[in-house]
Protein backbone atom coordinates (compact mmCIF):
# COMPACT_ATOMS: atom_id res chain seq x y z
CA UNK A 1 0.00 0.00 0.00
CA UNK A 2 1.35 3.37 -1.00
CA UNK A 3 1.58 6.11 1.64
CA UNK A 4 -0.41 9.29 1.24
CA UNK A 5 -0.65 12.60 3.03
CA UNK A 6 -3.86 13.47 4.82
CA UNK A 7 -4.39 17.01 6.04
CA UNK A 8 -4.70 17.41 9.79
CA UNK A 9 -7.81 19.15 11.12
CA UNK A 10 -5.59 21.63 12.94
CA UNK A 11 -1.82 22.10 13.01
CA UNK A 12 -0.15 21.87 16.41
CA UNK A 13 1.04 25.34 17.39
CA UNK A 14 3.61 23.97 19.84
CA UNK A 15 5.15 21.77 17.12
CA UNK A 16 5.60 24.82 14.91
CA UNK A 17 8.18 26.12 17.39
CA UNK A 18 9.62 22.74 18.40
CA UNK A 19 10.16 21.55 14.82
CA UNK A 20 13.31 23.69 14.24
CA UNK A 21 14.94 21.91 17.19
CA UNK A 22 13.85 18.55 15.76
CA UNK A 23 15.33 19.56 12.39
CA UNK A 24 18.65 20.45 14.06
CA UNK A 25 18.76 17.09 15.90
CA UNK A 26 18.07 15.12 12.72
CA UNK A 27 20.66 17.18 10.85
CA UNK A 28 23.32 16.33 13.44
CA UNK A 29 22.40 12.62 13.41
CA UNK A 30 22.45 12.48 9.62
CA UNK A 31 25.77 14.32 9.57
CA UNK A 32 27.25 11.73 11.92
CA UNK A 33 26.16 8.97 9.53
CA UNK A 34 27.68 10.91 6.64
CA UNK A 35 30.99 11.33 8.48
CA UNK A 36 31.03 7.63 9.33
CA UNK A 37 30.55 6.74 5.65
CA UNK A 38 33.45 9.04 4.80
CA UNK A 39 35.66 7.13 7.24
CA UNK A 40 35.80 9.99 9.75
CA UNK A 41 35.16 9.66 13.47
CA UNK A 42 31.62 11.14 13.70
CA UNK A 43 31.93 12.26 17.33
CA UNK A 44 35.23 13.96 16.62
CA UNK A 45 33.80 15.57 13.49
CA UNK A 46 30.75 16.97 15.30
CA UNK A 47 32.99 18.29 18.08
CA UNK A 48 35.22 19.95 15.50
CA UNK A 49 32.23 21.38 13.68
CA UNK A 50 30.12 22.69 16.55
CA UNK A 51 32.22 22.98 19.71
CA UNK A 52 35.83 23.86 18.84
CA UNK A 53 34.96 27.04 16.85
CA UNK A 54 33.35 28.65 19.93
CA UNK A 55 35.68 27.33 22.61
CA UNK A 56 37.60 30.61 22.88
CA UNK A 57 36.92 34.34 22.98
CA UNK A 58 38.21 34.73 19.43
CA UNK A 59 35.86 31.98 18.28
CA UNK A 60 32.86 33.56 19.99
CA UNK A 61 33.67 36.94 18.49
CA UNK A 62 33.99 35.38 15.01
CA UNK A 63 30.62 33.71 15.54
CA UNK A 64 29.03 37.11 16.16
CA UNK A 65 30.84 38.60 13.15
CA UNK A 66 29.48 35.85 10.89
CA UNK A 67 26.00 36.04 12.42
CA UNK A 68 25.65 39.81 11.99
CA UNK A 69 24.82 39.87 8.25
CA UNK A 70 22.69 36.72 8.54
CA UNK A 71 20.57 38.21 11.31
CA UNK A 72 20.22 41.58 9.58
CA UNK A 73 19.10 40.06 6.30
CA UNK A 74 16.98 37.40 8.01
CA UNK A 75 14.98 40.00 9.95
CA UNK A 76 14.19 41.90 6.75
CA UNK A 77 13.27 38.78 4.79
CA UNK A 78 11.05 37.44 7.56
CA UNK A 79 8.80 40.51 7.35
CA UNK A 80 8.34 40.05 3.62
CA UNK A 81 7.80 36.31 3.81
CA UNK A 82 5.02 36.82 6.34
CA UNK A 83 3.24 38.96 3.73
CA UNK A 84 3.90 36.35 1.00
CA UNK A 85 6.39 38.71 -0.65
CA UNK A 86 9.28 36.47 -1.68
CA UNK A 87 12.49 38.45 -1.93
CA UNK A 88 15.10 35.91 -3.05
CA UNK A 89 17.61 38.51 -4.21
CA UNK A 90 19.03 39.69 -0.89
CA UNK A 91 22.50 38.66 -2.06
CA UNK A 92 22.37 41.21 -4.87
CA UNK A 93 20.95 43.88 -2.57
CA UNK A 94 23.80 43.19 -0.15
CA UNK A 95 26.34 43.71 -2.96
CA UNK A 96 24.77 46.94 -4.24
CA UNK A 97 24.44 48.30 -0.71
CA UNK A 98 28.08 47.48 -0.07
CA UNK A 99 29.10 49.25 -3.30
CA UNK A 100 27.05 52.32 -2.39
CA UNK A 101 28.67 52.62 1.03
CA UNK A 102 32.11 51.52 -0.17
CA UNK A 103 32.01 53.99 -3.05
CA UNK A 104 31.48 56.81 -0.56
CA UNK A 105 34.49 55.59 1.43
CA UNK A 106 36.64 55.66 -1.71
CA UNK A 107 35.34 59.11 -2.70
CA UNK A 108 36.53 60.51 0.66
CA UNK A 109 39.56 58.26 0.90
CA UNK A 110 41.97 60.98 2.04
CA UNK A 111 39.63 62.76 4.46
CA UNK A 112 38.82 62.06 8.07
CA UNK A 113 35.33 62.78 9.36
CA UNK A 114 33.12 61.40 12.12
CA UNK A 115 30.20 61.67 9.69
CA UNK A 116 31.71 59.36 7.08
CA UNK A 117 30.75 56.09 8.77
CA UNK A 118 27.10 57.05 9.40
CA UNK A 119 26.88 58.32 5.81
CA UNK A 120 28.26 55.01 4.54
CA UNK A 121 25.66 53.06 6.51
CA UNK A 122 22.89 55.32 5.18
CA UNK A 123 24.14 54.89 1.60
CA UNK A 124 24.25 51.13 2.08
CA UNK A 125 20.64 51.08 3.22
CA UNK A 126 19.57 53.29 0.30
CA UNK A 127 21.51 51.16 -2.19
CA UNK A 128 19.83 47.98 -1.02
CA UNK A 129 16.43 49.68 -1.07
CA UNK A 130 16.92 50.94 -4.62
CA UNK A 131 17.90 47.46 -5.82
CA UNK A 132 14.89 45.91 -4.04
CA UNK A 133 12.68 48.67 -5.43
CA UNK A 134 13.12 47.30 -8.95
CA UNK A 135 11.24 44.02 -8.29
CA UNK A 136 8.78 46.01 -6.14
CA UNK A 137 7.97 48.27 -9.10
CA UNK A 138 7.72 45.36 -11.52
CA UNK A 139 5.48 43.45 -9.09
CA UNK A 140 3.07 46.29 -8.36
CA UNK A 141 3.02 47.75 -11.91
CA UNK A 142 3.14 44.63 -14.10
CA UNK A 143 2.42 41.82 -11.62
CA UNK A 144 5.84 40.31 -12.37
CA UNK A 145 6.99 37.42 -10.18
CA UNK A 146 9.28 38.98 -7.56
CA UNK A 147 11.06 35.65 -7.02
CA UNK A 148 12.49 35.68 -10.54
CA UNK A 149 13.21 39.39 -10.81
CA UNK A 150 14.93 39.68 -7.43
CA UNK A 151 16.96 36.53 -8.08
CA UNK A 152 18.11 37.62 -11.55
CA UNK A 153 19.08 41.05 -10.26
CA UNK A 154 21.50 39.29 -7.91
CA UNK A 155 23.67 38.30 -10.87
CA UNK A 156 23.45 41.80 -12.32
CA UNK A 157 24.72 43.16 -8.99
CA UNK A 158 27.60 40.68 -8.97
CA UNK A 159 28.56 41.75 -12.49
CA UNK A 160 28.52 45.41 -11.44
CA UNK A 161 30.85 44.51 -8.56
CA UNK A 162 33.17 42.61 -10.90
CA UNK A 163 33.31 45.52 -13.34
CA UNK A 164 34.15 48.06 -10.64
CA UNK A 165 36.91 46.08 -8.91
CA UNK A 166 38.48 45.15 -12.25
CA UNK A 167 38.06 48.65 -13.64
CA UNK A 168 37.55 52.15 -12.24
CA UNK A 169 37.73 51.24 -8.54
CA UNK A 170 40.80 49.00 -8.75
CA UNK A 171 43.66 50.08 -6.49
CA UNK A 172 46.30 51.72 -8.72
CA UNK A 173 48.96 50.54 -6.29
CA UNK A 174 47.48 47.07 -5.77
CA UNK A 175 49.84 45.09 -8.04
CA UNK A 176 46.97 44.67 -10.54
CA UNK A 177 44.87 42.66 -8.07
CA UNK A 178 41.10 43.17 -8.52
CA UNK A 179 40.44 45.05 -5.29
CA UNK A 180 39.98 48.62 -4.16
CA UNK A 181 42.16 50.67 -1.85
CA UNK A 182 42.09 49.83 1.82
CA UNK A 183 39.54 51.96 3.63
CA UNK A 184 40.69 54.81 5.83
CA UNK A 185 40.27 54.42 9.59
CA UNK A 186 37.27 56.74 9.59
CA UNK A 187 35.54 54.37 7.14
CA UNK A 188 35.97 51.34 9.42
CA UNK A 189 33.52 50.29 12.12
CA UNK A 190 34.80 50.62 15.71
CA UNK A 191 35.86 47.34 17.31
CA UNK A 192 33.89 46.26 20.37
CA UNK A 193 36.46 43.85 21.87
CA UNK A 194 40.09 44.78 21.40
CA UNK A 195 42.14 42.12 19.62
CA UNK A 196 39.14 40.65 17.80
CA UNK A 197 37.19 41.53 14.65
CA UNK A 198 33.92 42.03 16.52
CA UNK A 199 32.59 45.49 15.68
CA UNK A 200 29.50 47.54 16.44
CA UNK A 201 27.76 45.90 13.50
CA UNK A 202 26.70 43.17 15.94
CA UNK A 203 25.01 45.81 18.12
CA UNK A 204 23.27 47.23 15.05
CA UNK A 205 21.98 43.74 14.20
CA UNK A 206 20.68 43.32 17.75
CA UNK A 207 18.95 46.71 17.51
CA UNK A 208 17.29 45.63 14.24
CA UNK A 209 16.01 42.46 15.94
CA UNK A 210 14.33 44.60 18.61
CA UNK A 211 12.99 47.00 15.99
CA UNK A 212 11.65 44.11 13.90
CA UNK A 213 9.96 42.58 16.94
CA UNK A 214 8.26 45.89 17.76
CA UNK A 215 7.14 46.32 14.15
CA UNK A 216 5.69 42.83 13.72
CA UNK A 217 4.24 42.40 17.22
CA UNK A 218 3.29 45.87 18.44
CA UNK A 219 2.63 47.99 15.35
CA UNK A 220 -0.37 48.19 13.04
CA UNK A 221 1.90 47.64 10.03
CA UNK A 222 2.96 44.29 11.45
CA UNK A 223 -0.69 43.38 11.91
CA UNK A 224 -1.42 44.27 8.29
CA UNK A 225 1.58 42.23 7.11
CA UNK A 226 0.35 39.14 8.95
CA UNK A 227 -3.25 39.53 7.79
CA UNK A 228 -2.34 40.02 4.15
CA UNK A 229 -0.10 36.96 4.32
CA UNK A 230 -2.69 34.68 5.93
CA UNK A 231 -5.90 35.99 4.34
CA UNK A 232 -5.42 38.31 1.33
CA UNK A 233 -9.16 38.58 0.68
CA UNK A 234 -9.86 39.58 4.28
CA UNK A 235 -7.07 42.16 4.08
CA UNK A 236 -8.63 43.57 0.91
CA UNK A 237 -12.05 43.85 2.55
CA UNK A 238 -10.43 45.56 5.55
CA UNK A 239 -8.98 48.20 3.25
CA UNK A 240 -5.32 47.20 3.57
CA UNK A 241 -3.25 48.38 0.59
CA UNK A 242 -1.51 45.31 -0.81
CA UNK A 243 0.74 47.24 -3.21
CA UNK A 244 1.86 49.55 -0.43
CA UNK A 245 2.81 46.58 1.75
CA UNK A 246 4.69 44.97 -1.15
CA UNK A 247 6.75 48.13 -1.51
CA UNK A 248 7.25 48.41 2.23
CA UNK A 249 8.41 44.83 2.83
CA UNK A 250 10.70 44.76 -0.19
CA UNK A 251 12.28 48.09 0.72
CA UNK A 252 12.80 46.99 4.33
CA UNK A 253 14.38 43.68 3.32
CA UNK A 254 16.53 45.40 0.69
CA UNK A 255 17.63 48.05 3.16
CA UNK A 256 18.59 45.42 5.73
CA UNK A 257 20.59 43.53 3.11
CA UNK A 258 22.35 46.70 1.97
CA UNK A 259 23.17 47.56 5.58
CA UNK A 260 24.64 44.09 6.03
CA UNK A 261 26.81 44.65 2.95
CA UNK A 262 28.27 47.91 4.27
CA UNK A 263 28.92 46.38 7.68
CA UNK A 264 30.71 43.48 6.02
CA UNK A 265 32.90 45.83 3.98
CA UNK A 266 33.70 48.32 6.74
CA UNK A 267 34.15 45.58 9.33
CA UNK A 268 35.89 42.28 8.54
CA UNK A 269 36.97 43.08 4.94
CA UNK A 270 38.08 46.73 4.98
CA UNK A 271 38.02 47.19 1.19
CA UNK A 272 35.98 46.27 -1.88
CA UNK A 273 36.92 42.81 -3.18
CA UNK A 274 35.44 40.56 -5.91
CA UNK A 275 33.67 38.38 -3.32
CA UNK A 276 32.00 40.38 -0.57
CA UNK A 277 29.71 37.64 0.71
CA UNK A 278 30.03 33.82 0.82
CA UNK A 279 26.29 33.61 0.14
CA UNK A 280 24.80 35.34 3.18
CA UNK A 281 21.83 36.55 1.17
CA UNK A 282 20.80 33.01 0.26
CA UNK A 283 21.65 31.48 3.63
CA UNK A 284 19.50 34.14 5.31
CA UNK A 285 16.47 32.55 3.63
CA UNK A 286 17.12 29.41 5.69
CA UNK A 287 17.72 31.62 8.73
CA UNK A 288 14.33 33.31 8.30
CA UNK A 289 12.44 30.02 8.08
CA UNK A 290 14.46 28.36 10.82
CA UNK A 291 13.60 31.32 13.04
CA UNK A 292 9.91 30.87 12.19
CA UNK A 293 9.80 34.31 10.55
CA UNK A 294 10.09 35.94 13.97
CA UNK A 295 12.91 38.44 14.65
CA UNK A 296 13.92 36.79 17.95
CA UNK A 297 13.91 33.36 16.32
CA UNK A 298 15.98 34.78 13.47
CA UNK A 299 18.60 35.90 16.01
CA UNK A 300 19.14 32.34 17.30
CA UNK A 301 18.89 30.83 13.82
CA UNK A 302 21.51 33.29 12.58
CA UNK A 303 23.90 32.22 15.33
CA UNK A 304 23.38 28.56 14.39
CA UNK A 305 23.97 29.15 10.69
CA UNK A 306 27.03 31.26 11.47
CA UNK A 307 28.35 28.30 13.42
CA UNK A 308 28.08 26.14 10.30
CA UNK A 309 30.40 28.56 8.47
CA UNK A 310 32.95 28.47 11.30
CA UNK A 311 32.58 24.71 11.67
CA UNK A 312 33.18 24.17 7.97
CA UNK A 313 36.41 26.16 8.12
CA UNK A 314 37.51 24.32 11.26
CA UNK A 315 36.76 20.90 9.76
CA UNK A 316 38.62 21.83 6.60
CA UNK A 317 41.74 22.86 8.52
CA UNK A 318 41.92 20.22 11.26
CA UNK A 319 40.32 17.19 9.57
CA UNK A 320 41.05 17.90 5.91
CA UNK A 321 37.32 17.75 5.06
CA UNK A 322 36.05 19.63 2.00
CA UNK A 323 34.61 23.08 2.58
CA UNK A 324 31.44 21.89 0.84
CA UNK A 325 30.50 20.27 4.17
CA UNK A 326 29.10 23.67 5.18
CA UNK A 327 26.67 23.67 2.28
CA UNK A 328 25.71 20.07 3.01
CA UNK A 329 24.87 20.96 6.61
CA UNK A 330 22.78 23.94 5.56
CA UNK A 331 20.98 21.91 2.89
CA UNK A 332 20.17 19.08 5.30
CA UNK A 333 18.90 21.55 7.87
CA UNK A 334 16.54 23.12 5.33
CA UNK A 335 15.39 19.67 4.15
CA UNK A 336 14.50 18.47 7.65
CA UNK A 337 12.86 21.79 8.47
CA UNK A 338 10.62 21.56 5.40
CA UNK A 339 9.87 17.91 6.16
CA UNK A 340 8.84 18.89 9.69
CA UNK A 341 6.55 21.58 8.30
CA UNK A 342 4.85 19.05 6.04
CA UNK A 343 4.26 16.65 8.91
CA UNK A 344 2.86 19.45 11.05
CA UNK A 345 0.14 20.09 8.48
CA UNK A 346 -0.33 16.53 7.22
CA UNK A 347 -0.25 13.00 8.62
CA UNK A 348 1.02 9.95 6.74
CA UNK A 349 -1.65 7.37 5.93
CA UNK A 350 -1.50 4.01 4.15
CA UNK A 351 -4.20 2.57 1.94
CA UNK A 352 -7.06 4.15 0.06
CA UNK A 353 -8.79 7.16 1.63
CA UNK A 354 -12.06 6.50 3.38
CA UNK A 355 -15.15 7.59 1.51
CA UNK A 356 -17.86 9.37 3.44
CA UNK A 357 -20.96 7.55 2.18
CA UNK A 358 -23.42 10.03 3.67
CA UNK A 359 -21.62 12.98 2.11
CA UNK A 360 -21.49 11.16 -1.24
CA UNK A 361 -25.26 10.54 -1.17
PAZADO-998467 format. One line per 10 residues: number of its first residue (from 1); for each residue x, y, z of C-alpha. Coordinates in steps of 0.2 Angstrom, whole numbers, plus 2048, in hexadecimal, padded with zeros to 3 digits. Example, Ala and Ser with C-alpha at 12.3 -4.5 7.8 and 13.67 -1.06 7.14 Angstrom:
BEGIN
1> 83E/7EA/827 ~ 844/7FB/824
***
This chain:
BEGIN
1> 800/800/800 ~ 807/811/7FB ~ 808/81F/808 ~ 7FE/82E/806 ~ 7FD/83F/80F ~ 7ED/843/818 ~ 7EA/855/81E ~ 7E8/857/831 ~ 7D9/860/838 ~ 7E4/86C/841
11> 7F7/86F/841 ~ 7FF/86D/852 ~ 805/87F/857 ~ 812/878/863 ~ 81A/86D/856 ~ 81C/87C/84B ~ 829/883/857 ~ 830/872/85C ~ 833/86C/84A ~ 843/876/847
21> 84B/86E/856 ~ 845/85D/84F ~ 84D/862/83E ~ 85D/866/846 ~ 85E/855/850 ~ 85A/84C/840 ~ 867/856/836 ~ 875/852/843 ~ 870/83F/843 ~ 870/83E/830
31> 881/848/830 ~ 888/83B/83C ~ 883/82D/830 ~ 88A/837/821 ~ 89B/839/82A ~ 89B/826/82F ~ 899/822/81C ~ 8A7/82D/818 ~ 8B2/824/824 ~ 8B3/832/831
41> 8B0/830/843 ~ 89E/838/844 ~ 8A0/83D/857 ~ 8B0/846/853 ~ 8A9/84E/843 ~ 89A/855/84C ~ 8A5/85B/85A ~ 8B0/864/84D ~ 8A1/86B/844 ~ 897/871/853
51> 8A1/873/863 ~ 8B3/877/85E ~ 8AF/887/854 ~ 8A7/88F/864 ~ 8B2/889/871 ~ 8BC/899/872 ~ 8B9/8AC/873 ~ 8BF/8AE/861 ~ 8B3/8A0/85B ~ 8A4/8A8/864
61> 8A8/8B9/85C ~ 8AA/8B1/84B ~ 899/8A9/84E ~ 891/8BA/851 ~ 89A/8C1/842 ~ 893/8B3/836 ~ 882/8B4/83E ~ 880/8C7/83C ~ 87C/8C7/829 ~ 871/8B8/82B
71> 867/8BF/839 ~ 865/8D0/830 ~ 85F/8C8/820 ~ 855/8BB/828 ~ 84B/8C8/832 ~ 847/8D1/822 ~ 842/8C2/818 ~ 837/8BB/826 ~ 82C/8CB/825 ~ 82A/8C8/812
81> 827/8B6/813 ~ 819/8B8/820 ~ 810/8C3/813 ~ 813/8B6/805 ~ 820/8C2/7FD ~ 82E/8B6/7F8 ~ 83E/8C0/7F6 ~ 84B/8B4/7F1 ~ 858/8C1/7EB ~ 85F/8C6/7FC
91> 871/8C1/7F6 ~ 870/8CE/7E8 ~ 869/8DB/7F3 ~ 877/8D8/7FF ~ 884/8DB/7F1 ~ 87C/8EB/7EB ~ 87A/8F2/7FC ~ 88C/8ED/800 ~ 891/8F6/7F0 ~ 887/906/7F4
101> 88F/907/805 ~ 8A1/902/7FF ~ 8A0/90E/7F1 ~ 89D/91C/7FD ~ 8AC/916/807 ~ 8B7/916/7F7 ~ 8B1/928/7F2 ~ 8B7/92F/803 ~ 8C6/923/804 ~ 8D2/931/80A
111> 8C6/93A/816 ~ 8C2/936/828 ~ 8B1/93A/82F ~ 8A6/933/83D ~ 897/934/830 ~ 89F/929/823 ~ 89A/918/82C ~ 887/91D/82F ~ 886/924/81D ~ 88D/913/817
121> 880/909/821 ~ 872/915/81A ~ 879/912/808 ~ 879/900/80A ~ 867/8FF/810 ~ 862/90A/802 ~ 86C/900/7F5 ~ 863/8F0/7FB ~ 852/8F8/7FB ~ 855/8FF/7E9
131> 85A/8ED/7E3 ~ 84A/8E6/7EC ~ 83F/8F3/7E5 ~ 842/8ED/7D3 ~ 838/8DC/7D7 ~ 82C/8E6/7E1 ~ 828/8F1/7D3 ~ 827/8E3/7C6 ~ 81B/8D9/7D3 ~ 80F/8E7/7D6
141> 80F/8EF/7C4 ~ 810/8DF/7BA ~ 80C/8D1/7C6 ~ 81D/8CA/7C2 ~ 823/8BB/7CD ~ 82E/8C3/7DA ~ 837/8B2/7DD ~ 83E/8B2/7CB ~ 842/8C5/7CA ~ 84B/8C6/7DB
151> 855/8B7/7D8 ~ 85B/8BC/7C6 ~ 85F/8CD/7CD ~ 86C/8C4/7D8 ~ 876/8BF/7CA ~ 875/8D1/7C2 ~ 87C/8D8/7D3 ~ 88A/8CB/7D3 ~ 88F/8D1/7C2 ~ 88F/8E3/7C7
161> 89A/8DF/7D5 ~ 8A6/8D5/7CA ~ 8A7/8E4/7BD ~ 8AB/8F0/7CB ~ 8B9/8E6/7D3 ~ 8C0/8E2/7C3 ~ 8BE/8F3/7BC ~ 8BC/905/7C3 ~ 8BD/900/7D5 ~ 8CC/8F5/7D4
171> 8DA/8FA/7E0 ~ 8E7/903/7D4 ~ 8F5/8FD/7E1 ~ 8ED/8EB/7E3 ~ 8F9/8E1/7D8 ~ 8EB/8DF/7CB ~ 8E0/8D5/7D8 ~ 8CE/8D8/7D5 ~ 8CA/8E1/7E6 ~ 8C8/8F3/7EB
181> 8D3/8FD/7F7 ~ 8D2/8F9/809 ~ 8C6/904/812 ~ 8CB/912/81D ~ 8C9/910/830 ~ 8BA/91C/830 ~ 8B2/910/824 ~ 8B4/901/82F ~ 8A8/8FB/83D ~ 8AE/8FD/84F
191> 8B3/8ED/857 ~ 8A9/8E7/866 ~ 8B6/8DB/86D ~ 8C8/8E0/86B ~ 8D3/8D3/862 ~ 8C4/8CB/859 ~ 8BA/8D0/849 ~ 8AA/8D2/853 ~ 8A3/8E3/84E ~ 893/8EE/852
201> 88B/8E6/843 ~ 886/8D8/850 ~ 87D/8E5/85B ~ 874/8EC/84B ~ 86E/8DB/847 ~ 867/8D9/859 ~ 85F/8EA/858 ~ 856/8E4/847 ~ 850/8D4/850 ~ 848/8DF/85D
211> 841/8EB/850 ~ 83A/8DD/845 ~ 832/8D5/855 ~ 829/8E5/859 ~ 824/8E8/847 ~ 81C/8D6/845 ~ 815/8D4/856 ~ 810/8E5/85C ~ 80D/8F0/84D ~ 7FE/8F1/841
221> 80A/8EE/832 ~ 80F/8DD/839 ~ 7FD/8D9/83C ~ 7F9/8DD/829 ~ 808/8D3/824 ~ 802/8C4/82D ~ 7F0/8C6/827 ~ 7F4/8C8/815 ~ 7FF/8B9/816 ~ 7F3/8AD/81E
231> 7E2/8B4/816 ~ 7E5/8C0/807 ~ 7D2/8C1/803 ~ 7CF/8C6/815 ~ 7DD/8D3/814 ~ 7D5/8DA/805 ~ 7C4/8DB/80D ~ 7CC/8E4/81C ~ 7D3/8F1/810 ~ 7E5/8EC/812
241> 7F0/8F2/803 ~ 7F8/8E3/7FC ~ 804/8EC/7F0 ~ 809/8F8/7FE ~ 80E/8E9/809 ~ 817/8E1/7FA ~ 822/8F1/7F8 ~ 824/8F2/80B ~ 82A/8E0/80E ~ 836/8E0/7FF
251> 83D/8F0/804 ~ 840/8EB/816 ~ 848/8DA/811 ~ 853/8E3/803 ~ 858/8F0/810 ~ 85D/8E3/81D ~ 867/8DA/810 ~ 870/8EA/80A ~ 874/8EE/81C ~ 87B/8DC/81E
261> 886/8DF/80F ~ 88D/8F0/815 ~ 891/8E8/826 ~ 89A/8D9/81E ~ 8A4/8E5/814 ~ 8A9/8F2/822 ~ 8AB/8E4/82F ~ 8B3/8D3/82B ~ 8B9/8D7/819 ~ 8BE/8EA/819
271> 8BE/8EC/806 ~ 8B4/8E7/7F7 ~ 8B9/8D6/7F0 ~ 8B1/8CB/7E2 ~ 8A8/8C0/7EF ~ 8A0/8CA/7FD ~ 895/8BC/804 ~ 896/8A9/804 ~ 883/8A8/801 ~ 87C/8B1/810
281> 86D/8B7/806 ~ 868/8A5/801 ~ 86C/89D/812 ~ 862/8AB/81B ~ 852/8A3/812 ~ 856/893/81C ~ 859/89E/82C ~ 848/8A7/82A ~ 83E/896/828 ~ 848/88E/836
291> 844/89D/841 ~ 832/89A/83D ~ 831/8AC/835 ~ 832/8B4/846 ~ 841/8C0/849 ~ 846/8B8/85A ~ 846/8A7/852 ~ 850/8AE/843 ~ 85D/8B3/850 ~ 860/8A2/856
301> 85E/89A/845 ~ 86C/8A6/83F ~ 878/8A1/84D ~ 875/88F/848 ~ 878/892/835 ~ 887/89C/839 ~ 88E/88E/843 ~ 88C/883/833 ~ 898/88F/82A ~ 8A5/88E/838
311> 8A3/87C/83A ~ 8A6/879/828 ~ 8B6/883/829 ~ 8BC/87A/838 ~ 8B8/869/831 ~ 8C1/86D/821 ~ 8D1/872/82B ~ 8D2/865/838 ~ 8CA/856/830 ~ 8CD/859/81E
321> 8BB/859/819 ~ 8B4/862/80A ~ 8AD/873/80D ~ 89D/86D/804 ~ 898/865/815 ~ 891/876/81A ~ 885/876/80B ~ 881/864/80F ~ 87C/869/821 ~ 872/878/81C
331> 869/86E/80E ~ 865/85F/81B ~ 85E/86C/827 ~ 853/874/81B ~ 84D/862/815 ~ 849/85C/826 ~ 840/86D/82A ~ 835/86C/81B ~ 831/85A/81F ~ 82C/85E/830
341> 821/86C/82A ~ 818/85F/81E ~ 815/853/82D ~ 80E/861/837 ~ 801/864/82A ~ 7FE/853/824 ~ 7FF/841/82B ~ 805/832/822 ~ 7F8/825/81E ~ 7F9/814/815
351> 7EB/80D/80A ~ 7DD/815/800 ~ 7D4/824/808 ~ 7C4/821/811 ~ 7B4/826/808 ~ 7A7/82F/811 ~ 797/826/80B ~ 78B/832/812 ~ 794/841/80B ~ 795/838/7FA
361> 782/835/7FA
***
